[in-house]
Amino acid sequence: MINWFKKRRINKEIVKLEKKLNEVLGDIYPSMKEIRNNAKLQSDIFSSNPNGITLLHSINGKYFERYGKKHKVGFKIEGLEIKRRDKDEYIKLPIIVTYDLVQEIEIDNPTVFWKIYDTSKIRAIKISRTLLEIKNEDEKKLKKILKEIDTELLSKIEVDDTFEIEFDSKKYYTIRDMEDGNYIGVDSKRQVFRLHHDSDEQAKLINKSINDFLINFSGNKNDLTKLFD
């Protein structure tokens, strides 16, 4: 019983901490505020080396399908400080952001941080941002599907910006962003689909062979717009 209440208290305090961080950073980086309004904090994990808290979010699927590409960024933020409760002193509070969401918070004594630090008193002092590389696991999956495709043909599509979309329990990997919330995608069987988020038939087969599709595709996105009429 004690453990249950303690965990509940910890979760409550983490929610308060993340909310305050987003208030402070949202004014500096509007894109962080935008995606946080379309995301939900799902769970948290305590980490060591360095000590801190890792946050896991879920993002609204329709929002991510339409705007996820612009949030594909990772960086470390330094210059945040949080006040100690026992004295008039602020200590550094480095954080790591991925996809414009707070993912890692470096803080000592993470399991009882609210007893030591006042989460309502976080300030930004000379903020600096260091870009980090984001590893795209979906890119690895897509490259495996396309491993036998000629390099020249691959230049017609967007492999490194791919992400997984699921419709009716079937997974697709985007290969061309139509920049209106819709995509061209491929499945594990190397079949090509029109992925239309606002259609009764969200995934429509347009070619049974990715190789044939690429041979006949000019590389111009405008040549694909008719598929979405």
TIDREN-123489 format. One record per atom (N, C-alpha, C): residue in three letters; x, y, z. Coordinates in steps of 0.02 Angstrom, whole numbers, padded with zeros to 5 digits, always signed. Each point is the difference from the previous one (the first is absolute). Example, Ala and Ser with C-alpha at 12.3 -4.5 7.8 and 13.67 -1.06 7.14 Angstrom:
2
ALA+00660-00284+00390ALA-00045+00059+00000ALA+00045+00060+00000SER-00018+00053-00036SER+00042+00059+00003SER-00039+00055+00037
This chain:
229
MET+00041-00060+00000MET-00041+00060+00000MET+00043+00063+00000ILE+00053+00000+00040ILE+00044+00058+00003ILE+00032+00013-00068ASN+00023-00054-00032ASN+00031+00007-00065ASN-00047+00030-00052TRP-00063-00021+00002TRP-00049+00026-00047TRP-00010+00075+00010PHE-00007+00022+00062PHE-00009+00071+00014PHE+00062+00040-00018LYS+00058-00030+00013LYS+00063+00035-00017LYS+00006+00009-00075LYS-00016-00052-00038LYS+00004+00005-00073LYS-00049+00051-00026ARG-00059+00002+00029ARG-00050+00048-00021ARG+00024+00071+00013ARG+00033+00010+00057ARG+00026+00067+00017ARG+00056+00019-00048ILE+00044-00047-00015ILE+00055+00013-00046ILE-00027+00020-00069ASN-00049-00037-00024ASN-00029+00015-00066ASN-00031+00070-00001LYS-00034+00017+00055LYS-00030+00066+00005LYS+00052+00055-00004GLU+00055-00010+00035GLU+00053+00051+00001GLU+00036+00005-00068ILE+00007-00057-00034ILE+00032+00000-00066ILE-00044+00038-00050VAL-00065-00009+00005VAL-00047+00037-00043VAL+00009+00075+00012LYS+00005+00020+00062LYS+00009+00071+00016LYS+00067+00027-00028LEU+00052-00041+00007LEU+00066+00020-00024LEU-00001+00008-00076GLU-00028-00049-00035GLU-00002+00004-00074GLU-00042+00059-00023LYS-00056+00012+00034LYS-00044+00056-00018LYS+00038+00067+00006LYS+00038+00008+00055LYS+00037+00062+00010LYS+00055+00008-00053LEU+00034-00055-00016LEU+00052+00003-00051LEU-00029+00021-00068ASN-00059-00026-00015ASN-00032+00017-00064ASN-00025+00072-00001GLU-00019+00025+00058GLU-00020+00071+00004GLU+00059+00045-00015VAL+00057-00016+00031VAL+00060+00041-00009VAL+00027-00006-00072LEU+00006-00061-00024LEU+00030-00011-00066LEU-00047+00015-00057GLY-00065-00007+00012GLY-00049+00014-00053GLY+00002+00072-00024ASP+00018+00046+00045ASP+00006+00070-00020ASP+00062+00012-00041ILE+00050-00042+00009ILE+00063+00007-00038ILE-00002-00039-00065TYR-00029-00060+00002TYR-00005-00043-00059TYR-00074-00017-00011PRO-00036+00040-00040PRO-00072-00011-00011PRO-00017-00069-00027SER+00045-00030-00038SER-00014-00067-00027SER-00007-00052+00055MET+00034+00011+00057MET-00007-00045+00057MET-00070+00005+00030LYS-00025+00061+00004LYS-00068+00009+00027LYS-00051-00031-00046GLU+00011+00007-00065GLU-00048-00026-00049GLU-00007-00076+00004ILE+00057-00035+00000ILE-00005-00073+00002ILE-00023-00025+00069ARG+00018+00036+00053ARG-00022-00023+00067ARG-00075+00004+00006ASN-00031+00047-00035ASN-00073+00005+00000ASN-00033-00059-00036ASN+00042-00038-00037ASN-00025-00057-00037ASN+00033-00065+00023ALA+00024+00000+00062ALA+00034-00059+00027ALA-00024-00012+00072LYS+00013-00060+00024LYS-00019-00019+00067LYS+00058-00035+00035LEU+00013+00020+00062LEU+00053-00033+00039LEU-00026-00068+00022GLN+00035-00053-00021GLN-00024-00068+00014GLN+00034-00032+00060SER+00065+00008+00006SER+00036-00032+00055SER+00067+00034+00012ASP+00033-00020+00054ASP+00065+00029+00017ASP+00045-00055+00027ILE+00065+00010-00009ILE+00050-00049+00021ILE+00056+00038+00035PHE+00023-00024+00056PHE+00057+00031+00033PHE+00065-00028-00029SER+00049+00043-00009SER+00063-00020-00031SER+00059+00021+00043SER+00057-00030-00015SER+00062+00018+00035SER+00055+00012-00052ASN+00050+00037+00021ASN+00057+00015-00044ASN-00021+00033-00066PRO-00027+00061+00001PRO-00011+00040+00061PRO-00066-00017+00034ASN-00007+00022+00063ASN-00063-00009+00036ASN-00054+00042-00034GLY-00059-00028-00004GLY-00053+00039-00030GLY-00063-00040-00014ILE-00043+00030-00041ILE-00065-00029-00016ILE-00008-00001-00076THR-00020-00057-00027THR-00015-00006-00071THR-00076-00002-00008LEU-00026+00042-00045LEU-00072+00005-00011LEU-00018-00032-00067LEU-00056-00036-00001LEU-00023-00032-00061LEU-00069+00028-00017HIS-00007+00024-00062HIS-00063+00030-00022HIS-00031-00039-00057SER-00064+00009-00009SER-00034-00021-00061SER-00023+00063-00036ILE+00000-00002-00066ILE-00018+00059-00040ILE-00062-00016-00041ASN-00046+00047-00002ASN-00061-00009-00040ASN+00019-00021-00071GLY-00027-00057-00022GLY+00019-00029-00065GLY-00012+00046-00058LYS-00059+00030-00004LYS-00016+00043-00057LYS+00045+00062-00001TYR+00014+00027+00060TYR+00045+00058+00002TYR+00069-00020-00024PHE+00025-00058+00024PHE+00068-00020-00018PHE+00006-00016-00074GLU-00052-00031-00028GLU+00001-00014-00072GLU+00007+00063-00040ARG-00033+00053+00023ARG+00000+00063-00038ARG+00061+00043+00014TYR+00022+00003+00063TYR+00051+00048+00019TYR+00063-00030+00032GLY+00002-00067+00006GLY+00055-00032+00034GLY+00069+00017-00028LYS+00003+00009-00065LYS+00065+00012-00033LYS+00035+00063+00028LYS-00039+00052+00014LYS+00032+00063+00022LYS+00024-00005+00072HIS-00022-00051+00037HIS+00022-00009+00069HIS+00057-00050+00005LYS+00025-00022-00056LYS+00054-00051+00000LYS+00066+00034+00019VAL+00008+00012+00064VAL+00060+00034+00024VAL+00015-00023+00070GLY+00064-00003+00017GLY+00021-00018+00067GLY+00053+00049+00024PHE-00003+00021+00062PHE+00050+00048+00025PHE+00004-00002+00076LYS+00056+00022+00025LYS+00009+00008+00072LYS-00005+00074+00017ILE-00038+00014+00052ILE-00009+00069+00021ILE+00036+00011+00067GLU+00040+00052+00001GLU+00033+00020+00062GLU-00016+00073+00013GLY-00001+00019+00063GLY-00018+00068+00018GLY-00063+00003+00043LEU-00033-00057+00009LEU-00056-00003+00047LEU+00026-00010+00071GLU-00035+00028+00048GLU+00019-00009+00070GLU-00063-00010+00043ILE+00007-00039+00052ILE-00055-00013+00046ILE+00022+00017+00071LYS-00046+00028+00040LYS+00018+00024+00067LYS-00002-00056+00052ARG+00048-00001+00043ARG+00000-00046+00058ARG-00053+00025+00050ARG-00028-00045+00038ARG-00049+00018+00051ARG+00033+00025+00065ASP+00059-00027+00015ASP+00030+00013+00065ASP+00041+00064+00002LYS+00013+00030-00059LYS+00038+00063+00001LYS-00010+00037-00065ASP+00020+00062+00000ASP-00010+00044-00058ASP+00054-00014-00052GLU-00005-00057-00032GLU+00050-00021-00049GLU-00034-00037-00058TYR+00022+00017-00059TYR-00025-00035-00060TYR+00055-00047-00026ILE-00020-00059-00022ILE+00049-00046-00029ILE-00017-00014-00073LYS+00049-00020-00038LYS-00009-00012-00072LYS-00048-00058-00012LEU-00039+00005-00054LEU-00050-00051-00017LEU+00004-00015-00075PRO+00051-00037-00022PRO+00006-00016-00071PRO-00056-00049-00021ILE-00024+00008-00061ILE-00050-00047-00025ILE+00016-00018-00072ILE-00026-00057-00022ILE+00006-00022-00069ILE-00070-00003-00031VAL-00005+00027-00059VAL-00064+00004-00036VAL+00005-00042-00063THR-00050-00042-00013THR-00004-00036-00064THR-00070+00010-00028TYR-00003+00010-00066TYR-00063+00016-00033TYR-00037+00057+00036ASP+00039+00049+00024ASP-00027+00059+00033ASP-00037-00015+00065LEU+00013-00059+00030LEU-00030-00018+00064LEU+00056-00011+00051VAL-00012+00022+00061VAL+00049-00011+00054VAL+00006-00075+00013GLN+00059-00029-00011GLN+00009-00071+00008GLN+00041-00019+00061GLU+00054+00038+00012GLU+00043-00016+00057GLU+00012+00063+00042ILE-00007-00007+00065ILE+00012+00055+00047ILE+00055-00022+00047GLU+00056+00035-00001GLU+00056-00018+00044GLU-00009+00034+00067ILE-00013-00040+00052ILE-00012+00028+00066ILE+00021-00051+00053ASP+00033+00023+00052ASP+00021-00044+00054ASP-00060-00023+00041ASN+00007-00059+00031ASN-00052-00028+00043ASN-00068+00000-00036PRO-00004-00030-00059PRO-00062+00004-00040PRO-00062-00029+00033THR+00008-00049+00045THR-00058-00030+00032THR-00032+00043+00054VAL+00037+00052+00022VAL-00027+00046+00051VAL+00017+00072-00018PHE+00006+00014-00064PHE+00024+00066-00022PHE-00044+00057+00026TRP-00066-00010+00006TRP-00045+00054+00021TRP+00011+00020+00072LYS+00031-00044+00039LYS+00015+00017+00070LYS+00060+00046+00005ILE+00043-00003-00051ILE+00062+00039-00001ILE-00006+00063-00041TYR-00038-00004-00054TYR-00006+00056-00047TYR-00072+00023-00007ASP-00008+00065-00012ASP-00066+00030-00008ASP-00017+00001-00075THR-00044-00045-00021THR-00015-00006-00072THR-00038+00061-00028SER-00025+00042+00043SER-00034+00060-00024SER+00049+00057-00015LYS+00064-00011+00019LYS+00050+00052-00010LYS+00057-00025-00044ILE-00014+00002-00065ILE+00049-00018-00051ILE+00010+00061-00044ARG+00062+00017-00012ARG+00014+00060-00040ARG+00048-00016-00057ALA-00003+00042-00051ALA+00044-00007-00058ALA+00053+00053+00004ILE+00063-00021+00005ILE+00057+00047+00003ILE+00047-00015-00059LYS+00000+00043-00048LYS+00046-00007-00057LYS-00005-00071-00031ILE-00058-00014-00028ILE-00014-00066-00029ILE+00046-00015-00060SER+00027-00061-00001SER+00039-00022-00058SER-00028-00068-00022ARG+00003-00013-00065ARG-00028-00061-00028ARG+00052-00035-00043THR+00015-00063+00016THR+00048-00040-00038THR-00038-00055-00036LEU+00005+00000-00066LEU-00037-00049-00040LEU+00029-00070+00010LEU-00045-00049+00002LEU+00019-00070+00007LEU-00028-00040-00059GLU+00031-00055-00014GLU-00025-00043-00054GLU-00057-00043+00025ILE-00054-00003-00039ILE-00056-00044+00016ILE+00005-00062-00043LYS+00002-00058+00032LYS+00002-00063-00036LYS-00070-00020-00022ASN-00008-00010-00064ASN-00065-00017-00028ASN-00004-00076-00011GLU-00032-00035+00045GLU-00007-00073-00006GLU-00043-00019-00060ASP-00048+00043-00016ASP-00043-00014-00058ASP+00040+00003-00065GLU+00051+00043-00001GLU+00043+00004-00059GLU+00036-00066-00012LYS+00023-00031+00055LYS+00034-00065-00006LYS-00047-00052-00030LYS-00063+00000+00023LYS-00049-00048-00025LYS-00014+00011-00074LEU-00006+00063-00020LEU-00013+00016-00070LEU+00058-00019-00044LYS+00061+00014+00023LYS+00059-00018-00040LYS+00005-00076-00010LYS-00022-00037+00049LYS+00000-00073-00007LYS-00050-00021-00054ILE-00057+00033-00002ILE-00050-00015-00051ILE+00025+00018-00070LEU+00039+00054-00004LEU+00023+00027-00064LEU+00072-00021-00018LYS+00027-00048+00035LYS+00072-00015-00006LYS+00022-00020-00070GLU-00044-00024-00042GLU+00020-00021-00068GLU-00017+00052-00053ILE-00025+00057+00021ILE-00019+00052-00048ILE+00061+00041-00020ASP+00005+00017-00064ASP+00056+00039-00026ASP+00003+00068+00033THR+00061+00023+00014THR+00011+00064+00034THR-00032+00058-00037GLU+00004-00001-00066GLU-00028+00055-00041GLU-00075+00004+00010LEU-00033-00058+00004LEU-00072-00001+00011LEU-00017+00025+00071LEU+00041-00017+00048LEU-00012+00021+00069LEU+00005+00076+00008SER+00037+00032-00044SER+00008+00073+00004SER-00066+00036-00013LYS-00049-00035-00026LYS-00065+00030-00016LYS-00046+00004+00061ILE+00019-00034+00054ILE-00044-00002+00059ILE+00036+00024+00062GLU-00036+00003+00056GLU+00026+00028+00063GLU+00009-00056+00051VAL+00058-00031-00001VAL+00012-00058+00043VAL+00018+00022+00071ASP+00042+00050+00007ASP+00024+00019+00067ASP-00053+00035+00042ASP-00053+00026-00031ASP-00054+00033+00037ASP-00060-00045+00012THR+00007-00064-00014THR-00057-00045+00007THR-00023-00008+00072PHE-00062-00017+00008PHE-00026-00022+00065PHE-00057-00049-00012GLU-00012-00039+00051GLU-00049-00055-00006GLU-00071+00026+00012ILE-00046-00019-00044ILE-00071+00016+00008ILE-00038-00066+00003GLU-00048-00005+00046GLU-00039-00061+00007GLU-00073+00014-00015PHE-00028-00036-00048PHE-00071+00002-00015PHE-00028-00071+00004ASP-00053-00010+00039ASP-00031-00066+00005ASP+00050-00055+00016SER+00045+00013+00047SER+00051-00048+00023SER+00052-00017-00052LYS+00003+00037-00055LYS+00051-00011-00051LYS+00048+00060+00000LYS+00064-00015-00007LYS+00051+00052+00005LYS+00027+00020-00069TYR+00009+00066-00007TYR+00027+00028-00063TYR+00056+00048+00018TYR+00046+00008-00047TYR+00056+00046+00011TYR-00001+00053-00055THR-00002+00063+00021THR-00007+00054-00048THR+00062+00006-00044ILE-00011+00012-00064ILE+00055+00010-00047ILE-00005+00067-00037ARG-00058+00032+00006ARG-00009+00066-00031ARG-00052+00040+00038ASP+00019+00057+00024ASP-00044+00044+00038ASP-00035+00046-00050MET-00067-00002+00000MET-00039+00043-00045MET-00009+00070+00030GLU+00023+00009+00062GLU+00002+00064+00035GLU-00070+00028+00013ASP-00050-00044+00003ASP-00067+00021+00018ASP-00030-00049+00051GLY+00044-00038+00032GLY-00022-00051+00047GLY-00008-00068-00031ASN+00013-00006-00065ASN-00005-00064-00036ASN+00068-00022-00025TYR+00005-00066-00014TYR+00065-00028-00019TYR-00007-00056-00051ILE+00055-00015-00032ILE+00008-00062-00037ILE+00041-00045+00045GLY-00020-00063+00008GLY+00035-00045+00045GLY+00009-00069-00030VAL+00040-00039+00034VAL+00013-00069-00022VAL-00007-00046+00060ASP-00023-00062-00013ASP-00006-00048+00055ASP+00058-00049-00003SER+00000-00048+00046SER+00055-00048+00004SER+00003-00047-00060LYS-00054-00003-00039LYS-00001-00042-00060LYS+00022+00039-00061ARG+00024+00061+00011ARG+00026+00043-00054ARG-00055+00026-00047GLN-00060+00002+00026GLN-00056+00028-00038GLN-00008+00074+00017VAL-00022+00039-00048VAL-00005+00073+00008VAL-00073+00020+00011PHE-00010+00045+00048PHE-00067+00021+00018PHE-00007+00076+00002ARG-00059+00023-00015ARG-00018+00069+00013ARG-00027+00002+00071LEU+00029+00042+00042LEU-00021+00005+00070LEU-00036+00067+00010HIS-00065-00004+00005HIS-00043+00059+00003HIS-00034+00002+00068HIS+00020+00048+00042HIS-00024+00002+00069HIS-00074+00016+00005ASP-00028+00033-00050ASP-00069+00023+00003ASP-00043-00034-00054SER+00006-00065-00005SER-00036-00038-00050SER-00029-00063+00030ASP-00055-00025-00028ASP-00028-00063+00023ASP+00048-00057-00011GLU+00040+00006-00054GLU+00051-00050-00015GLU+00068+00033+00012GLN+00022-00003+00063GLN+00061+00036+00018GLN+00062-00027-00034ALA+00004-00065-00010ALA+00057-00031-00034ALA-00025-00034-00064LYS+00017+00028-00056LYS-00024-00027-00064LYS+00060-00023-00041LEU-00002-00063-00022LEU+00055-00029-00040LEU+00003+00035-00068ILE+00061+00024-00018ILE+00008+00032-00065ILE+00051-00037-00044ASN+00041-00042+00030ASN+00047-00040-00039ASN+00024-00059+00042LYS+00001-00059-00029LYS+00021-00060+00037LYS+00076-00007+00004SER+00036+00045-00033SER+00073-00003-00001SER+00030+00069+00009ILE+00039+00009+00054ILE+00034+00064+00010ILE+00049+00014-00055ASN+00031-00051-00027ASN+00048+00010-00054ASN-00034+00027-00062ASP-00057-00031-00018ASP-00038+00024-00059ASP-00025+00071+00011PHE-00022+00013+00061PHE-00025+00067+00016PHE+00055+00052-00011LEU+00059-00014+00024LEU+00055+00048-00005LEU+00025+00008-00072ILE-00002-00053-00038ILE+00021+00004-00070ILE-00045+00049-00038ASN-00065-00002+00016ASN-00048+00042-00037ASN-00012+00068+00032PHE+00028+00011+00059PHE-00009+00063+00035PHE+00055+00049-00019SER-00020+00060-00019SER+00049+00050-00023SER+00041+00028+00058GLY-00027-00004+00060GLY+00033+00031+00057GLY-00033+00065+00019ASN-00046+00024-00042ASN-00037+00062+00014ASN-00063-00015+00040LYS-00004+00030+00058LYS-00057-00013+00044LYS-00067+00017-00033ASN+00000+00050-00043ASN-00062+00020-00032ASN-00031-00055-00044ASP+00042-00046-00023ASP-00025-00055-00041ASP-00042-00049+00041LEU+00002+00007+00066LEU-00036-00047+00043LEU-00065+00028+00027THR-00011+00065-00009THR-00059+00031+00029THR-00066-00030-00025LYS+00000-00024-00062LYS-00062-00029-00028LYS-00021-00062+00039LEU+00047-00032+00034LEU-00017-00060+00038LEU-00044+00016+00061PHE-00002+00064+00019PHE-00037+00020+00059PHE-00066+00035-00016ASP-00018+00001-00063ASP-00063+00032-00021ASP-00059-00043+00022
